[in-house]
Each structure stands twice: as structure tokens, then as C-alpha cells.
Amino acid sequence: MAETEAKRIGVSFEVRPHAYDPATQPEYFEGVLSRRVIAFLIDVFVIGLPVLFASLFILVFGLLTLGLGWFAFWLLTPGAVIWAIVYYGWTLGSPKSATVGMRVMDLEMRTWYGSPAYFVLGAVHAIGYWISVSALTPLILLVPLFNARKRLLHDMVLGTIVVNNEARAQALRRPSR
């Protein structure tokens, strides 16, 4: 092989098309934004409830130990963050690819090419959301209003999409004439 020839490094990849098209499959996107907000509120409750119980336990434990137990409050914030990351990773990585709130609202998260989510993607999705909201609020909430797939900024960065689940999409499908 001559010095001027291109060398192959053995890496190849294919670009996959988007699995969900709002022009041809509008039933997957109908009402997703409003349902996603409600799902988020349900998930905040599901995440917050154990944190509330843990803080009440620490409060009572501190009273029983004459204040020494209150030093455990410094564990509450890191514990809440770990719990939230595990919750999102575990639920989004489940076979339904949806958190508890998303299941209630008939939503699911998929990769842009249609595959189900997995644990690491779910955990990183939560972290990406928190970082983008912290840095760019309220601007990231405007992003889905200007794209047909109703994706938030962190969805675009991570290559995910939230759509109606198959049962809801089937119910919304217009009968062929």
C-alpha cells in the first residue's frame, strides 16, 4: 500500500432513518406534549414520596438521638439524586420504555430510529434534562413548539423521542376510507 492511499480503520456505521414521521404517522404525536407534562408531574410525585419519607425518618431519628441523627440529612440530597437516576434508568430501560407517569399517560420513549430505551439511556436522559433545564430554562420548553416531532432539547441531543404508545396510537388512527 502506498503512503498516499487512504487507510481503513475498520469502523463503519449506517445512518438509520427516523422511525416516526409526523406527516405520515400523526397518531404517534397527537397530544404528546400535554401528556408529557402530566407524566412528569406524576414522576416527580413518585420520586419525591420516598425522599419525603426518608426526611421524616431522619427527623424522628434525630429527635430520638438528641440531634445526632440529624447529621444524616447530608445524605438526603445525594440519595435523592441517586434514587431519581436509578428510577429513570430502571423505568425507561424496562420493556415498556416508560416511567410510571408515562405509562399512566400512554407514552413511551424510543430512540429516533425506533428501538426501545435501555437503562443507561434512561439515566442519561434524566441527567440531560436536569442540565438543560438548569442552564437554559425556560428556553428549552419552547423547543418542542418549533419541531414537528415535539422533541425537547435533551431528546434531540440524546437521539430519543417520546411518542404515544402503540395502543393509544392505534386508538387515534383514522380509519381508511
Secondary structure, DSSP 4 states (H G I P E B T S, - for coil): --TTSPPP-S----PPPPS--TTT-GGGTTTHHHHHHHHHHHHHHHHHHHHHHHHHHHHHHHHHTTTGGGGGGGGHHHHHHHHHHHHHHHHHTSTT---HHHHHTTEEEEETTSPBP-HHHHHHHHHHHHHHHHHHTTGGGTGGGGSTT---HHHHHHTEEEEE-HHHHHHHPPPP-
